[in-house]
Structure formats: structure tokens, C-alpha cells
């Protein structure tokens, strides 16, 4: 494979972390990083955001897209997030789970919907804790849809076919759908492994390996890593360089989720929560650890850098953590040493 530094520099460029995206570039980026999620710990109830990647307020941009049903919410395997409505067919073919069509709740929604959970409770006498898991299973089977703009207290649930009459959930096989997403994933990552795909999409290893074997045309593979042939050729003459940078990445970020199989054990610590992962010069090199109660409480910033570099970049790293957790949230320690 090409030089590691070139791969990292191109990945930062493709992720719009070295230069932020305008609205046109952002739409393409969002498409490739779907499903979009809100900021872990900090963004409950907010629209999805691709943190650090836009040169405009992408939460408000995505709020407008939600209201116009250009972004739609779904459960895609183990992922709850927002996708572009034009990709509902693609994601449905890949992630749709089997379900029993004769559930009373489904019949009720198809007969009377859209209905809120409160209305379902009144109609059936079921408890909310009984209704909610059934709705989630039906949602994962693409039989119902939760019509929601984030922030609503009570949302309507309707039959999937009523909301998306043009969507053909048989258009692609699972393998064909994953092959399409895999190329998008490859473009934004530059280099990737099967484990990275499993971490991000939470799909079975057998399915991933089948797609990588059957749809290998256009890829270069070596030592378990894959790259688009076009990128392999591009990197031979690519002149991009790594720009020194530090980003505190929340746990639902695309790069964090795709590296989760490595990151979740790479930085052990004594604190209750890993709040953020530190992307330093394009590579994960540490964590902000602590706990989340009503806000983030950063007990220690752990950095995997040589001591002299960790010391020289201390203020830059602390600023990056504050950029996500907020200036008013005190960071108690840096590399185990209490901060005054």
C-alpha cells in the first residue's frame, strides 16, 4: 500500500477535516457517512451533525432537511440515525429485518395511523414499556415509520408504505446494497479493513467477507486492507501533507465508530466514561476520560504521544477538548497531573 502519511492526509481531506465543506460538498459527505447521528453526550435532541466538517451551521441545515423530510429517521441494524430520503431503498434492502406482519399494533397503525404512542396505549390498553419494543422491531423491519422532527414530545407512527410508496425493498440484494455503501466507505476512508466495516455498520462478518470477495473489482487488497484502485493510482503522485491538528471526536463520530473495535480497548483508564477520542494529526492518539451526568466532567486527558510532544502540545489539546465539552467545563487533569 502507499505511504501511510499520504493515506492519512488524503483521508483528512476526504473527511473535510483539513478544509471544511460548503453546502454542496457537505451533501456528498453526509451521503457517504450515513446514517447521521447527533453529538454523543452533548447533542441529545439535536439534529445530526458532522462535527468540525462544515463551514456553516450544519445542525440548522439538517434541521431544515428534517422538516422537509429530506432527512428521515430509521433503525438500521444497531444504528439509530438519519439518512437522506433518496437512500431509503438502499438502506432498507441492506438492513431490513424479518418481522411477523400480524402484530396487533401494526394492524392498528395500518387501519388508523398515524398514531402516537399515547394513542396506541389508549386504543390497546398496553403499557408504554410493552409498546415501545414492538414499534422498534417493526421499524427495523421497515414496516412502520416514526415521523419525527427532533425535539417533538410525541411523534406519529405510520405505515412505511404510506410514507414511502415508491420505495422498493426488493430492488437490491443485501450484497448489492452493501457493495454500493462499501465504495462510499472506501472513498471517505481511503484505506479500510473488514473489521472497520463491521464496527461501523454492525453487519455480520460473513456478509462483509462475501461482498469483499464477490465485488472485489476496482479494489486493491494487501495484508487484509483494501483501497479503491483509483486511490491507489492517485496516491502515487499525491502531494498532500498532514496538517498539524487536534480534534476531540465524540463517540458517534464516523471515524470513531469505524475504529471502535480498536479504540474501545486501546486506552484503559479508571474513570466511568470515555467522553471523547483525540484525533491528533489525523490519527487517534488519546482520550478525554471522566463521567457524564448533566454535563461532561473531564477528569483526565490521556495522550499517547512522546512526553516532550505531549508537553509542547498541551494547550492545543486542551483547547480541542474544550471546543467540544464547552469552555465552562473544567478539565481536572492532563496526563494524570492536576491542572491549576
N, C-alpha and C positions, 0 to 999 in steps of 0.2 A: 504494500500500500504506500501512497505518497507520504511525504514528510508530515509528522504529527502536528507541527506548528502551523503548517499550511491548512491542514484539515480543520484545526481549531479556529483559525482566522476566518475561513470560509463559513464555518458553522455560525460564528458570531455575526457575520454579515447576513447570512440567510435568516437568522433569527431576529434581525433588526435590533441587535444589542450593541453593535458598533455604530450604526446610524439608524435613527428612529424612522418608522414608516409613516408616510402620509396616508390619507384615507384609501386611496386606490391600492397601494401596496399592502395596507393593513387587511383589506378584504381577502386578498390572496393568502396572506399569512394566517389569518383566522381560519380560513378553509382548511389549511394543511395541519393546523394544530387542534382541530376539533376532537372531542367536544370541549367548548369553552367552559371554564368554571370561575366562580368568584374567588377572591383572595382568601386563602386559608387563614383561619384565626381572625383576620381583620375585616373580612368583607361579607359577613352573613347578611343576606337580604339585598346585596348589591348585584347589579348586572355582572356578567362575566367580564374579565379584564385580562389582557396580555401584558402583564406588568413590565414597565420600562421600554416597551417596544413601539409605542405610538408617539408621534409628535403632537398629539391633540388629546383631549379627554375621551378616552375610549369607553369609559363607563357610560357616559352620557350618550355617546354614539351608539353603543349597544343597547342602551335603554330605549332609544328611538326604534332600533331594529326589532326589539322585543315587542313594542307596542304595535308595530306594523306587521307582526308575525313573519318577519324576515329571519328572525332567530326563534327557534322553537325548542321547548324543553323535553327531555326524554331520559329514560333509563337504558343505558347501553351497556349490557353486561353488569359490571360492578360500578359503572360510572354514571353519576347524575350530572347532567350538564346540558349545554345549549349548542345546537347545531344550526347551520343555515338550512332553511326550509327546502332548498333545491337539492340537498343531500339526504333528505329523509329516506328516500328509496334506498340509497346506498347503505346507510346505517341500519335501516330496518332489515335488509337482506342479510347483513352480517350478524347482527346482534339479536334478532328476534328469537324469543324462547317459546317453547310449546306451552299451551295452557288449555284447560278444559273450557270449552265455549259456553257451557250451560250453567255457569255460575249465576246465582240469583242477582248479584249486583250488576253483572254485565247485561242481563236481560232487562233490569230496571233502567239502566242508563240508555240502552238502545230503544227502550219504549218511551221514556220520559225525558231523557237528558237534553241539555247539560244539567247536571246536578252537583251541588256542593256536598261535602261530607256531612254537614249538619242535616241537609235534606234527606240524604240516604239513611241517616240514623233515625229520623222521624218516620220514614217510609217503612223501614225494615225492623226497627227495634234493636238492631245490632249496636254494639258499643264501638266507639271510635277505634279502640285498640284492635277490634276484630275487623273493621272495615279497611283500615289503612294497609295492612299487608296484602289483602286481596287485591286492592287497587294497584299496588306496586307490581304484583305478579302479572296482572292484566296489562299494565303499562309496559312491562318488559316483553310481553308477547305482542305488543303493537296492536292491541285490541281496543284500548281506550287512550285518550289524550288528556293531559292536565293543562287546561288553558289558563296560563298564568303569566302575569307581569310580576316580577319580583316585588315584594312589599305588600301584596294583597293579603288580607287576613283569611279570606275564604274564597277558594277557587272552584271553578266549574270543571267537572269531568264529563267528557263527551265521547261518543263512539269514534274510534280512529278513522273509520271510513267516511264518517260525516265531515270530519275536519280536513281529511286529505283524500278526496275521492279519486284523484289522479295517480296516487302512489300505487305502484305495482310491487308488492312484496315478494314476487316470484321472478322479478326481472333478472337478478343475478343469483348465482350460487354463492354460498358463503366464501368459497375460494376465490371466485371472481371479484367479489366485493372487497375482500381483504387485499387482493393484488392491486386494486386501484389505490386504496389507502396506503399500502406499503410504499408505493412510489412517491406519494406526497411526503410520507415519513422520511424516506431516504433523502429527498431533496432538502428538507429542513435540517436533517442531522448530518448530512454528507456521508458519514460512516456510521454503521449501526450493526447490532447483533440481534439474533432471535430473542435473546433474553430481554433486550430493550423493548422489543415489540410486545412481548408478554407483559412486561411491567406496565407499559402504558395502556394497552387495550384490554388487558386481563383476559386474554383468549387462551385456549388450550394449546400447549406446545405442539401437539400432533398436527393441529390445523396450520399453525405457523410454519412448521417444517415442510408440510405438504405444499403450501403456497410457494415457499422459497425454492423448492425443488421443481415444481411444475411451471413456475413463472420466472425462471431464472434469466430469461433472455433480457439483455440490456443491463445486467449487473456484472460486476467483478467481485469475486469472492476469494478471500485468503484468510487462513487461520481463524475461521469462524466469524469473520467480519465481512460486511457487504457494502458495496458502493455502486452508484449508478456509473455505467461505462462513460457517460458524458462527463461526469465529475472527475473520473479517473484521468481522462484526457485533459480536462480543464486544469487540473492541479499541476500538470507537467509544466505549465507556463504561468501559473497563477502567481501574481506578485503581491497579494495581500499579506499584511503582517498583523500580529496580535497587538491590539491597543491595550495598554495597561488599564485595567478597570476592576471594580469590585461591585457586585450586586448581591444583596440579600434576597434569596429566592424563597418564596413561600412554598408550602408543601404540595399545593395543587398546580404549581407551575409545570409546563410541558417538559422542560429539561429535568426537573426533579423527578416527575413521575416516570419518565423513561429510564432514569438511572436508579430508581428506587430499590431494585434488587441488590445494588451495591451500597447505596447510601445508608440504608436502614441499619446496617451493622458496622459501617466504616468509622463512625465517630461515637463510641460509647461514652457515657457520662452519668453522673449521679442525679441529675435533675429530672423532674417528672416529664418534661416535654422537649422535643427538638422543635424549636419555633421556626427557624429559617436555616437554609443551607447557603454557604458563602461561595459564590462563583467568582473566583479571582483569576484574572487574565484568561478567562474562558474555560477554566477547569474548576471542579469542586474541590475546595481546599479547607473546609471547616464548617462549623455550625454556630448558631446562636441558640443557647440552651436556657431553659428556665421553666416557666409554667404560664398557662393561660387561665385566668379567672374571668374577670370582667374586662380585662385588657391584657396585653402581653407584658410579662415581667421577665426581663432578661437577666438571668443570674450569672452567666458567663459566656464569653465569646471565645470559642476554641478554634485555633488556627493551625492548620497543617502546613506551616512554612518554616524554613530555617530561622532560628531565633533572631538573627540580625535583620532579615527581611520582615519578619513579623513585627519587630520593633519599629522599623522605618515606616511601615505602612499602617501602623496602629490607628492613627487619626482617620485615615481614609476608610479603613474597615469599619470603625465605629460610626462614621457618618453614613455609611451604606446601611448599617443595621437601623440607625435612627430614621433613615429615609422610609423604611417600611413600618417600623413599630411606632414611630412618632417621636418628635423632639422632646415631648414632656415625659416620656417613659425612660426612667433611669436605667442605664446599663451598669450592673454592680461590679463585674469583674472582666478583665481582659486576660486571657490565658492563665486564669486562676488567681491573678493578682487584683486586689480590690482597687477600684478607681475612686479617687477623691472627688 
